[in-house]
């Protein structure tokens, strides 16, 4: 199992709406994430817009590829893209994993 952490930046003027959108993630998006092997997926948002994502998966590349092949993910990414700063393209394309340097099990 691989632990994946990534950072993105949410626009200041969209923070509240971003939070609201994640209170009601589309059920078919949740189903697709689970089916693609995303587990223990969490997003943490700081007041300045720093977004920290964390997930666990057996194979991150395969999990991303599985999501790329879903229609719901294409719709979700298009819907979410305007919320982010310094992002060319879709939010899922901006998910660059951080290097894990310590883990306490």
C-alpha positions as CSV (number, residue, x, y, z in Angstrom):
1,X,0.0,0.0,0.0
2,X,1.3,3.4,-0.9
3,X,0.6,6.6,1.0
4,X,0.3,9.7,-1.3
5,X,0.3,13.3,-0.3
6,X,0.0,16.3,-2.6
7,X,-0.5,20.1,-2.5
8,X,-2.7,22.5,-4.5
9,X,-3.7,26.1,-3.9
10,X,-7.4,27.1,-3.8
11,X,-8.2,30.7,-4.8
12,X,-9.0,32.9,-1.9
13,X,-12.2,34.1,-3.4
14,X,-13.4,30.5,-3.9
15,X,-12.6,29.0,-0.5
16,X,-16.1,28.9,0.9
17,X,-17.6,27.5,-2.2
18,X,-14.8,24.9,-2.4
19,X,-15.7,23.7,1.1
20,X,-19.4,23.6,0.3
21,X,-18.8,21.6,-2.9
22,X,-16.9,19.0,-0.8
23,X,-19.7,18.7,1.7
24,X,-21.8,17.1,-1.1
25,X,-19.4,15.3,-3.5
26,X,-21.3,13.6,-6.2
27,X,-22.2,10.0,-5.3
28,X,-21.0,8.7,-8.6
29,X,-17.6,10.4,-8.1
30,X,-17.3,8.7,-4.7
31,X,-18.1,5.4,-6.3
32,X,-15.6,5.9,-9.0
33,X,-12.8,6.8,-6.6
34,X,-13.5,3.7,-4.5
35,X,-13.6,1.4,-7.6
36,X,-10.3,2.9,-8.8
37,X,-8.6,1.9,-5.6
38,X,-8.5,5.3,-3.8
39,X,-8.7,4.6,0.0
40,X,-8.5,6.8,3.1
41,X,-8.7,9.9,0.8
42,X,-8.7,13.2,2.7
43,X,-8.4,16.8,1.8
44,X,-7.3,19.4,4.3
45,X,-7.7,23.2,3.5
46,X,-5.9,26.0,5.3
47,X,-7.4,29.5,5.4
48,X,-4.9,30.8,3.0
49,X,-6.0,28.3,0.4
50,X,-3.3,25.7,0.8
51,X,-4.9,22.3,0.1
52,X,-3.3,19.1,1.3
53,X,-4.5,15.9,-0.2
54,X,-3.8,12.4,1.2
55,X,-4.8,9.0,0.0
56,X,-3.7,5.4,0.2
57,X,-3.7,3.0,-2.8
58,X,-2.0,-0.1,-4.0
59,X,-0.8,1.5,-7.2
60,X,-1.1,5.3,-7.6
61,X,-0.5,5.3,-11.3
62,X,-3.1,2.7,-11.9
63,X,-5.6,4.5,-9.6
64,X,-5.1,7.7,-11.5
65,X,-5.4,6.0,-14.8
66,X,-8.6,4.3,-13.7
67,X,-10.1,7.7,-12.8
68,X,-9.0,9.3,-16.1
69,X,-11.1,6.7,-17.8
70,X,-14.3,7.7,-16.1
71,X,-16.8,10.2,-17.4
72,X,-17.7,11.5,-13.9
73,X,-14.0,12.4,-13.3
74,X,-13.9,14.4,-16.4
75,X,-17.0,16.4,-15.3
76,X,-15.7,16.8,-11.8
77,X,-12.2,18.0,-12.9
78,X,-13.8,20.5,-15.3
79,X,-16.1,21.8,-12.6
80,X,-13.2,22.1,-10.0
81,X,-10.5,23.6,-12.2
82,X,-11.6,27.2,-11.8
83,X,-11.1,26.9,-8.0
84,X,-7.3,26.6,-8.2
85,X,-4.3,28.9,-8.6
86,X,-1.3,28.2,-10.7
87,X,-2.8,25.3,-12.4
88,X,-2.6,24.6,-16.1
89,X,-5.3,22.0,-16.8
90,X,-7.2,19.7,-14.5
91,X,-6.7,19.5,-10.8
92,X,-5.9,15.8,-11.0
93,X,-3.1,16.6,-13.4
94,X,-1.6,18.9,-10.8
95,X,-1.4,16.3,-8.1
96,X,2.3,15.8,-7.8
97,X,3.1,13.4,-4.9
98,X,5.4,14.7,-2.2
99,X,8.3,12.5,-1.1
100,X,7.6,10.7,2.2
101,X,10.4,11.2,4.6
102,X,9.0,9.8,7.8
103,X,6.1,7.6,8.9
104,X,5.1,6.4,12.4
105,X,3.0,3.3,12.1
